[in-house]
Amino acid sequence: MASEAEKLAVTCVCNQGPPTGQYGIAYSYFPTPGPLPNAESVANALFDEGALNYDYNTNTCAAGTTCDNYKQFTWYQADKLGCAIANCPTVNGLCAGMNTGASGYLAVCAYTYKALLTQVPYVMGLNGQPCTFCAAHDIVCSQNLCCPVEIGTVIGAPGCGAQPVQADMALLHRYFNNAIRSNYLAVNQSVLHALNSDPSVGNLGVIGAVAIRNDGSTCPYLQRIHHIYNPAYLMDIYLINELVYNQRLSEGYWDKGVIGYAVPGPYLCGATIPIYEFYSAAFLCTVQLQNSSDVIGLFKNTIPGSYTFQDTLVNLNDEALFINTHNSLRASLLGGNMECTLEYDDDMAKWSAKEALKCSCNENPPTGPYGVAYSYTPSPGKAPTAEDIANSFFEEGAMNYNYASNTCEPGATCDNFKQFSWYQASKIGCSLAKCQAVNGPCAGINAGAPGYLGVCAYSHKALLNQVPYVVGMNNQPCTYCASTEVICSQNLCCTREIGVFNEQSCGKQPSKDDMVKLVRFFDNNKRTNLLVTDVNEMQRLRRLPEVTDLGAIGSLAKEKTNSCPYLKPVHHLFSNKLQMDVYLTNTEVYKERLRDGFENKGIIGYALAGPEACQVSVAIYTFFSQALGTTVQLQNGTDVLQLLRGQIPGSFLYQGVEFYVWEPDASP
């Protein structure tokens, strides 16, 4: 389109007939001598043509002038454009006005859609509001425009990739069949309808979102989520590990198809929600679910069935939906100093999870490091989505809060709305808990009843006795922004455009000097697996006749480095009761094992929880044998295949990939 615009620009002729090419065309003229116009000057010239000459109400142009360029510029369909500029000895045509025939710059922009120049170029919004007549595929109102995705959304795959566009995503629902004790994950609408119609199946709500198309240009790390079924155990399982998938098929599992696409580790394409897997030998049942109070219950064995923690499957998340909904609702308040929320913070989300599990809300001012807002949803019923939680904060204010008097309706609370709409809110982190009883003002007349408690932590605490924001001058947004907030994006004060990510690379492999070899040993007397990085410990073990040196299986980073921001400590734990050594990076599992009585033997190095980032490539698989009371952890190889196939004595159960390391030759 830019090439087509350039061909027209060098003709130095404008508005001498309807465009004959495939694109809509708009021209703007700038006399010479004078500065070369920039992109902003060109766009402003097209806009000014209408401001000076066009009457929308009568759809007419001032006599002797043209409004065709303004009409093309403001034509309601315009998803792409391409522009060019030429320095002309003479410019002929209506765009030059009384300067026709004089020298000047001719700027030309080509548009995907040709305007119908006899019609008004757009329809005024309902009650003067934007985005009230959007097309069905324009599901986002971004900067007051009808869009399929947020303006500024990265379409390519910088660094660790970008989250797929909203149109390529679908909500992931979890169900449980109580009759056959089987866990279901579903995306497809017809499958959801069938499950919702089955009285033996319980709807456990939305647990996240997955991609429904594998668009490698946006997220190159997407992998298929396979749905497989074991007819002997009446058990449904969902997995992305192709090695395990193929092995399960060879064991007689049925392939039920692909339900969507996810990524194999955190940070990739903005994914942060892990799907935990637990297996109950007593019930011959596998459950897979997001991090929540149920996961903690399974870890603590407070849910019947003796479930064993197995794998994690990371799915694409609600992080963007939390941010987008917050920004959209906050912008609608037209605060002159209202900040945009640009980041979803994992530490704040973890803090909010602890707060949610208290199942208590608004009973005292927050004492932690963050501002906090609560949302109650009664149960039984569907778990609220990110959008539902943000909407509940907003609606609390719409129903109960009077801005002019800074008062709340008697008997109601406005604290959650005030925190939600507090003008400073650069970061948020949210969680949801299912509670037997929710106590506190947020539950209203349902206080003490069961329900879901949504909690959002905010980077700044609201002063709850003050108005949360300043109404903009003449009700215009962004009229009182801080000096650092130089951009008004979607009617909010921002340091950068909403949706434009601070491009964070996927990290770099630490230097060789910052790495250490990871060597695997096996103690045949204790039947325990050992992963060792300390040279002195290696020498000690090699002198013991009962210990077998199985060689280097990879390399770990010695310490955290700025070049790889995703490093996690590899904790060495030891169970004196089981005489078993375990190595892990998952913080939740680590804390639970300590509560189980495991001894903390220290950190042996640093690894990654998922593949791809920082050029990591070696997966460390974990298997557990209840018969032998031992865990083995090893790199992919013939032993992994034999363990998956049950060819090594001990009835080992696959428990997933615990972490990822670098090749052995990456370290000295």
C-alpha positions, -999 to +999 in steps of 0.1 A: +000+000+000+029+024+007+043+014-027+010+023-044+009+056-025+044+064-037+034+058-074+006+083-070+027+108-051+053+111-078+026+120-103+022+153-084-015+153-092-043+151-066-081+148-064-087+150-102-111+121-102-123+091-081-094+067-073-092+040-099-069+016-080-078-010-054-073+013-024-089+044-010-067+075-015-062+107+005-039+136-005-024+165+015-004+194+001+024+213+017+039+244+000+076+249-006+099+263+005+091+248+039+099+219+061+094+183+050+061+172+066+062+144+091+036+116+096+018+137+123+016+167+099+001+146+071-025+131+094-034+166+109-037+180+074-062+154+064-082+160+097-080+198+093-095+196+058-127+184+074-126+207+104-123+237+080-146+226+051-170+197+061-205+199+076-214+165+089-251+173+095-257+182+058-228+161+044-216+190+024-183+208+018-176+245+016-179+259-019-147+257-040-130+232-017-127+194-014-136+172+015-128+139-003-094+135+016-111+141+050-139+116+041-114+089+031-093+096+062-124+093+085-141+065+066-152+040+093-133+011+078-095+015+079-076-014+093-045-008+072-028+021+055+004+029+037+017+064+030+044+082+009+055+117+001+071+134-030+088+167-036+070+181-067+080+211-089+043+216-094+012+201-077-020+201-096-054+194-082-080+203-056-059+194-026-035+223-034-064+248-033-053+282-046-017+270-047-025+246-076+004+247-101+029+257-074+057+237-060+053+217-029+053+183-011+024+159-020+016+133+006-005+103-003-020+077+020-036+045+007-064+028+027-077-007+026-113+004+020-125+030-005-148+056+010-181+062-006-176+099-012-213+107-015-221+094+020-212+105+055-179+087+064-191+073+098-221+070+120-223+091+152-222+070+183-253+063+204-257+092+229-224+105+216-205+075+229-178+057+208-179+020+199-217+017+200-220+004+165-190-018+161-188-048+137-192-082+152-155-090+148-144-057+164-147-070+200-124-044+217-130-007+221-094+006+222-088+043+224-125+049+215-122+029+183-137-004+172-109-030+171-103-067+169-074-064+194-060-036+216-042-009+197-005-014+203-008-052+208+024-068+195+015-090+166+050-104+160+069-125+185+094-103+203+115-121+229+094-149+245+065-143+221+032-124+225-001-136+238-023-146+208-050-121+198-083-123+216-100-137+186-077-167+186-083-174+223-111-193+241-120-199+278-109-232+293-136-247+315-132-275+341-158-301+349-159-332+370-179-363+363-189-376+398-203-409+384-171-421+369-147-397+388-132-382+357-119-347+352-128-328+320-112-297+304-133-282+276-132-253+251-156-263+223-191-249+226-209-281+217-188-300+242-196-274+269-233-277+261-232-315+264-214-313+297-237-286+311-267-308+302-253-339+320-267-341+356-237-363+367-212-336+357-204-306+379-193-273+363-162-261+382-160-229+362-134-212+340-098-218+349-080-198+322-078-194+284-061-213+257-053-206+220-076-222+195-052-216+166-015-222+163-003-189+150+035-192+151+040-156+141+026-144+175+035-172+198+060-197+183+060-219+214+024-231+212+019-269+216-012-290+211-032-299+242-041-336+236-072-351+252-066-388+258-089-413+275-081-445+293-111-469+288-099-493+315-099-466+342-126-443+326-101-415+330-095-384+309-061-367+307-049-336+289-012-332+281+012-314+257+043-335+262+046-354+229+068-381+243+043-389+270+014-386+246+028-412+222+036-435+251+001-433+265-014-441+230+009-472+228-006-482+262-041-482+248-053-447+257-078-433+231-069-401+213-099-378+217-084-349+197-068-315+204-088-291+225-065-261+220-029-249+223-008-239+253+028-233+261+051-257+281+064-232+306+059-199+323+069-165+307+064-179+272+039-156+253+028-140+286+015-173+302+015-175+340-013-199+350+000-235+356-024-264+353-015-288+381-020-325+378-028-349+407-033-387+405-052-408+430-043-445+431-073-451+454-098-436+429-078-444+397-085-408+389-065-378+376-075-342+382-060-312+364-067-277+377-053-242+380-035-229+412-063-223+438-074-233+472-082-268+458-045-272+448-035-264+484-060-289+497-047-316+474-011-309+485-022-311+522-042-343+516-074-326+529-093-338+499-101-376+501-084-400+476-046-398+485-038-377+455-002-375+444+011-343+428+022-350+392+026-326+363+021-289+355+006-278+322+009-240+316-020-225+298-026-190+284-041-168+310-065-141+322-037-116+329-045-095+298-082-096+305-077-083+341-056-054+328-078-046+298-110-047+318-095-026+346-083+000+321-115+001+302-137+006+333-113+031+350-111+051+317-149+054+317-148+075+349-130+103+329-106+111+357-081+138+349-053+121+368-064+084+363-033+062+356-034+032+333-025-002+346+003-016+325+016-046+344+003-078+361+026-086+390+032-123+400+043-114+435+012-093+440-009-122+426+007-146+452+000-121+480-036-118+468-039-156+468-030-157+505-056-130+512-083-148+492-078-180+512-086-161+544-122-160+531-127-126+548-131-092+533-133-055+542-133-062+579-102-040+586-080-016+566-054-035+546-022-041+566-001-056+539+022-038+514-006-034+488-040-018+483-067-045+481-102-049+467-125-078+472-153-093+451-178-119+463-197-143+441-222-167+457-220-205+452-233-228+439-227-211+406-200-205+380-167-192+392-163-155+382-140-145+354-114-117+354-140-095+337-166-104+363-143-095+392-133-061+377-170-053+369-180-060+404-156-034+417-169-009+393-206-017+400-200-013+437-193+024+430-221+027+404-247+015+430-233+029+462-209+058+458-216+095+455-185+112+441-198+148+448-202+142+485-176+114+488-202+092+506-214+057+504-250+044+508-258+035+544-250-002+552-229-006+520-192-005+514-174+015+487-139+006+498-134-019+469-146+007+443-123+033+458-093+011+457-102+000+421-106+036+410-077+051+430-059+072+405-026+054+410-026+018+398+004+009+377+004-028+387-022-053+398-022-090+408-054-110+414-065-144+427-097-163+434-106-188+462-136-210+467-147-206+503-170-225+526-180-192+541-171-156+532-173-131+560-172-094+557-190-064+541-181-074+505-205-104+508-234-081+519-264-100+531-247-132+521-220-128+548-212-162+562-225-181+532-203-201+508-190-184+476-160-173+456-138-145+469-119-126+443-090-104+455-069-079+436-038-063+450-028-028+438+006-012+437-007+019+456-030+019+486-061+041+483-067+067+510-102+056+517-114+088+533-106+108+501-121+109+466-102+083+445-095+105+415-099+141+403-125+147+376-109+160+345-110+196+334-142+201+314-148+164+320-118+156+297-094+128+306-057+132+310-059+169+320-040+164+353-015+137+345+019+134+363+048+148+344+062+113+338+029+102+322+035+117+288+009+097+268-029+097+271-038+062+260-074+050+261-083+081+282-057+072+309-024+088+319+004+065+308+041+063+305+037+043+273+008+032+251-015+005+266-007-028+249+028-018+239+050-041+259+083-033+274+099-058+251+116-083+273+137-108+255+136-145+262+169-140+280+204-152+273+222-183+284+246-175+313+282-174+304+303-205+308+320-191+338+286-186+355+276-223+350+283-255+368+280-291+358+250-312+370+260-348+377+236-376+385+245-404+410+224-433+424+228-447+459+220-484+456+217-490+493+193-462+500+178-464+465+179-427+462+187-404+432+213-377+437+219-346+416+251-329+425+270-297+414+295-294+443+329-308+432+339-319+467+306-338+471+311-355+437+346-367+449+331-380+481+303-399+464+327-415+438+347-431+467+316-449+480+312-484+466+274-483+469+271-452+448+270-453+410+282-422+390+257-419+361+275-389+345+268-353+337+232-347+326+234-309+321+245-276+335+230-252+360+236-215+366+256-208+397+235-178+406+208-155+393+219-132+365+203-102+347+209-118+314+184-146+322+156-131+344+136-163+346+161-184+367+146-203+397+166-219+425+168-257+424+160-268+460+175-301+473+151-317+498+156-350+517+129-372+534+145-390+564+113-411+566+116-423+530+154-419+527+147-401+494+162-370+478+142-347+456+151-316+435+125-291+425+119-255+415+082-251+420+078-228+451+044-242+461+055-278+460+088-269+478+069-252+507+044-281+510+073-307+511+089-288+540+055-289+558+055-327+551+088-330+570+114-330+542+147-314+552+160-285+532+195-294+520+201-262+502+202-248+466+224-267+441+220-241+414+195-223+392+174-236+363+142-227+344+107-239+350+100-241+313+118-246+279+129-221+253+139-192+275+176-184+278+184-211+253+177-239+278+172-272+262+175-302+286+143-314+304+147-331+338+120-358+340+106-370+374+093-405+382+082-419+415+079-455+426+056-462+455+068-498+457+104-488+461+097-455+479+120-436+456+121-407+431+144-406+401+151-374+382+170-376+349+174-361+314+156-374+284+172-406+271+167-444+268+160-446+306+131-421+303+115-442+276+120-474+296+105-458+327+075-445+307+070-480+292+072-497+326+104-516+315+123-507+347+112-526+378+094-506+405+061-495+388+074-459+383+048-432+378+056-403+355+054-371+375+063-346+348+092-324+338+105-307+370+128-281+354+150-274+324+188-271+323+215-265+297+237-291+279+266-304+299+292-287+277+277-253+286+297-254+318+335-257+323 
